[in-house]
Amino acid sequence: MIEVLGVTKTYQTGSVRVEALNGVTMRVDKGEFLALSGPSGSGKTTLLNLIGCLDSIGSGEITVDGIPLSKLNPKERNRIRKEKIGFVFQSYNLIPVLTARENVALALELFGDLRERDIIERADAMLAEVGLSGLEKRRPTELSGGQQQRVSIARALVKKPPVILADEPTANLDSKTGEEILALMDRLNRELGVTFVFSTHDRMVMARARRVVSLHDGKIVADSGVAP
């Protein structure tokens, strides 16, 4: 599903050179529920962004669903993001002037080949799947933080991608709501077979994950899915 082979990534900030990733190699199989853990600056978010085609690889290679990413041009990376990957962000990234239905439908409208009625039906069905039936017409400011994250999850899943990348999905939630969101994603992972990869330092997320890959200073230092 996802293969990361000897990946490095370096950023230049003024005169400071930061090595965000240093020779990272790992594999994520279809249907995994995996957490990338580590302190701030460990490289976990950078790795998530490279897998999600939000940034370019320095050296090495990443393949998603058999497609190598390092040689793709911007248009091709956009296509991979549209067809293969759904994103869940800690700040939800919902459009405030749109309703829950419209925020979810937007992910389908990017395909450009679906009828409006079909888009609405699929958006409402996915909102119901994440427990928001009856709240389709509410805007983000009319929803709680947990409900906004559910809209974000529905938006990520509605286009039926094989991979969901979740960057600190519980960071802005209280512990009870965070546990509910994790339980929801766990259920969707098991029922739909979607691969989930989290970036997190939340112990609750790591406890729920079925595999934890730990990074420090841009290197993998532990992997609960690999025997020593």
C-alpha positions as CSV (number, residue, x, y, z in Angstrom):
1,M,0.0,0.0,0.0
2,I,2.6,2.5,1.1
3,E,6.4,2.0,0.8
4,V,9.0,4.5,2.1
5,L,12.5,3.7,1.0
6,G,15.5,5.6,2.3
7,V,13.7,8.9,2.3
8,T,15.4,12.1,3.3
9,K,14.1,15.7,3.5
10,T,16.0,18.8,4.4
11,Y,14.7,22.4,4.9
12,Q,16.8,25.5,4.7
13,T,15.6,28.4,7.0
14,G,17.9,31.3,6.4
15,S,21.4,30.0,7.3
16,V,20.0,27.1,9.3
17,R,19.8,23.7,7.6
18,V,17.3,21.3,9.2
19,E,17.3,17.6,8.4
20,A,13.7,16.7,8.9
21,L,14.0,13.1,7.7
22,N,17.2,11.0,7.5
23,G,17.0,7.7,5.6
24,V,13.5,6.6,6.7
25,T,12.4,3.2,5.4
26,M,9.1,1.5,6.3
27,R,6.1,-0.2,4.8
28,V,2.4,0.3,5.6
29,D,0.1,-2.5,4.5
30,K,-3.5,-2.2,3.3
31,G,-5.9,-1.8,6.2
32,E,-3.4,-0.8,8.9
33,F,-4.3,1.5,11.7
34,L,-0.9,3.0,12.4
35,A,0.5,5.9,14.4
36,L,3.6,7.8,13.7
37,S,4.8,9.1,17.1
38,G,7.5,11.3,18.4
39,P,8.2,14.7,19.9
40,S,7.9,18.0,18.0
41,G,10.6,18.1,15.3
42,S,10.9,14.3,15.1
43,G,9.8,14.3,11.5
44,K,6.4,12.6,11.8
45,T,4.4,15.4,10.2
46,T,7.0,15.8,7.5
47,L,6.7,12.1,6.6
48,L,2.9,12.4,6.6
49,N,3.1,15.4,4.2
50,L,5.4,13.5,1.9
51,I,3.1,10.5,1.7
52,G,0.2,12.9,1.1
53,C,1.9,14.7,-1.8
54,L,1.8,18.0,0.1
55,D,5.6,18.3,-0.2
56,S,8.3,17.0,-2.5
57,I,10.7,14.2,-1.5
58,G,14.4,15.2,-1.0
59,S,15.9,11.8,-1.9
60,G,14.7,8.2,-1.7
61,E,11.3,7.0,-2.9
62,I,7.7,6.7,-1.6
63,T,5.1,4.6,-3.4
64,V,1.4,4.9,-2.7
65,D,-0.8,2.1,-4.1
66,G,2.1,1.1,-6.4
67,I,2.7,4.7,-7.7
68,P,6.2,6.2,-7.1
69,L,5.8,9.8,-6.0
70,S,9.3,11.3,-6.4
71,K,9.1,11.9,-10.2
72,L,5.5,13.2,-10.3
73,N,4.9,16.8,-11.5
74,P,2.5,19.1,-9.5
75,K,-0.5,18.1,-11.7
76,E,0.1,14.4,-11.1
77,R,0.6,14.9,-7.3
78,N,-2.8,16.7,-7.3
79,R,-4.4,13.7,-9.0
80,I,-2.9,11.3,-6.3
81,R,-4.2,13.5,-3.5
82,K,-7.7,13.6,-5.2
83,E,-8.0,9.9,-5.9
84,K,-5.9,8.0,-3.4
85,I,-5.7,10.1,-0.1
86,G,-8.1,11.7,2.3
87,F,-6.9,14.1,5.0
88,V,-8.0,14.8,8.5
89,F,-6.4,17.8,10.2
90,Q,-6.2,18.8,13.9
91,S,-7.8,22.2,13.0
92,Y,-10.5,20.5,10.9
93,N,-9.9,22.9,7.9
94,L,-13.6,23.3,7.2
95,I,-14.9,26.2,5.1
96,P,-16.9,28.3,7.6
97,V,-19.5,29.7,5.2
98,L,-20.4,26.2,4.0
99,T,-22.8,23.8,5.7
100,A,-21.6,20.3,6.9
101,R,-23.2,18.9,3.7
102,E,-21.5,21.4,1.5
103,N,-18.1,20.9,3.1
104,V,-18.3,17.1,2.5
105,A,-19.8,17.5,-1.0
106,L,-16.8,19.8,-2.0
107,A,-14.6,16.7,-2.0
108,L,-16.8,15.1,-4.6
109,E,-17.3,18.2,-6.7
110,L,-13.6,18.2,-7.5
111,F,-14.1,15.1,-9.6
112,G,-16.4,17.0,-11.9
113,D,-18.3,14.0,-13.3
114,L,-21.0,13.4,-10.7
115,R,-24.6,14.7,-10.8
116,E,-25.5,17.2,-8.0
117,R,-28.2,14.8,-6.7
118,D,-25.7,12.0,-6.4
119,I,-23.2,14.3,-4.7
120,I,-25.8,15.3,-2.1
121,E,-26.9,11.7,-1.5
122,R,-23.3,10.5,-1.0
123,A,-22.5,13.5,1.3
124,D,-25.5,12.9,3.5
125,A,-24.9,9.1,3.6
126,M,-21.3,9.7,4.8
127,L,-22.5,12.3,7.4
128,A,-24.9,9.7,8.7
129,E,-22.1,7.1,8.8
130,V,-20.1,9.4,11.2
131,G,-23.1,10.1,13.4
132,L,-24.2,13.5,12.1
133,S,-27.6,12.7,10.5
134,G,-29.9,15.7,10.9
135,L,-27.0,18.2,11.1
136,E,-26.3,18.4,7.4
137,K,-27.4,22.1,7.1
138,R,-25.4,23.4,10.1
139,R,-22.3,25.5,9.6
140,P,-19.0,24.8,11.4
141,T,-19.7,27.5,14.0
142,E,-22.9,25.7,14.9
143,L,-21.1,22.5,15.6
144,S,-19.0,21.3,18.6
145,G,-15.3,20.5,18.0
146,G,-16.0,16.8,18.0
147,Q,-18.8,17.3,15.4
148,Q,-16.5,19.4,13.2
149,Q,-13.9,16.6,13.3
150,R,-16.6,14.2,12.3
151,V,-17.4,16.4,9.3
152,S,-13.7,16.4,8.5
153,I,-13.6,12.6,8.6
154,A,-16.7,12.4,6.4
155,R,-15.1,14.7,3.9
156,A,-12.0,12.6,3.8
157,L,-13.9,9.3,3.4
158,V,-16.6,10.4,1.0
159,K,-14.4,10.0,-2.1
160,K,-13.5,6.5,-1.0
161,P,-9.7,6.8,-0.9
162,P,-7.6,3.8,0.1
163,V,-5.6,5.9,2.5
164,I,-6.5,8.4,5.3
165,L,-3.8,10.6,6.7
166,A,-4.7,12.2,10.1
167,D,-2.4,14.9,11.5
168,E,-2.9,15.2,15.3
169,P,-6.7,14.5,14.9
170,T,-7.3,14.7,18.7
171,A,-5.2,17.7,19.5
172,N,-8.0,20.2,19.8
173,L,-10.5,17.8,21.5
174,D,-11.1,17.0,25.2
175,S,-10.2,13.4,26.2
176,K,-13.8,12.1,26.0
177,T,-14.5,13.5,22.6
178,G,-11.1,12.4,21.4
179,E,-11.8,8.8,22.5
180,E,-15.1,9.0,20.6
181,I,-13.4,10.2,17.4
182,L,-10.8,7.5,17.7
183,A,-13.4,4.8,18.2
184,L,-15.2,6.1,15.1
185,M,-12.1,6.0,13.0
186,D,-11.3,2.5,14.3
187,R,-14.7,1.3,13.3
188,L,-14.5,2.8,9.9
189,N,-11.0,1.2,9.4
190,R,-12.3,-2.2,10.3
191,E,-15.6,-2.0,8.4
192,L,-14.4,-0.2,5.2
193,G,-10.8,-1.5,5.1
194,V,-9.4,2.0,4.7
195,T,-5.7,2.4,5.8
196,F,-5.2,5.0,8.5
197,V,-1.9,6.7,9.3
198,F,-1.8,9.1,12.2
199,S,0.8,11.7,13.2
200,T,0.5,12.1,16.9
201,H,2.1,12.5,20.3
202,D,-1.2,11.7,22.1
203,R,-0.9,8.6,24.2
204,M,-4.6,7.9,23.7
205,V,-4.0,7.6,19.9
206,M,-1.0,5.4,20.4
207,A,-2.9,3.1,22.7
208,R,-5.7,2.7,20.2
209,A,-3.3,2.2,17.2
210,R,-2.5,-1.4,16.2
211,R,1.0,-0.4,15.2
212,V,3.2,2.5,16.4
213,V,6.3,3.7,14.6
214,S,8.4,6.1,16.7
215,L,10.6,8.8,15.2
216,H,13.3,10.9,16.7
217,D,15.5,13.5,14.9
218,G,14.2,12.3,11.5
219,K,14.9,8.6,12.1
220,I,12.8,5.6,13.0
221,V,13.9,4.5,16.5
222,A,11.1,1.9,17.2
223,D,8.4,0.0,15.3
224,S,5.9,-2.1,17.2
225,G,5.1,-4.0,14.0
226,V,8.6,-5.2,13.4
227,A,10.3,-7.9,15.5
228,P,13.6,-6.9,17.0
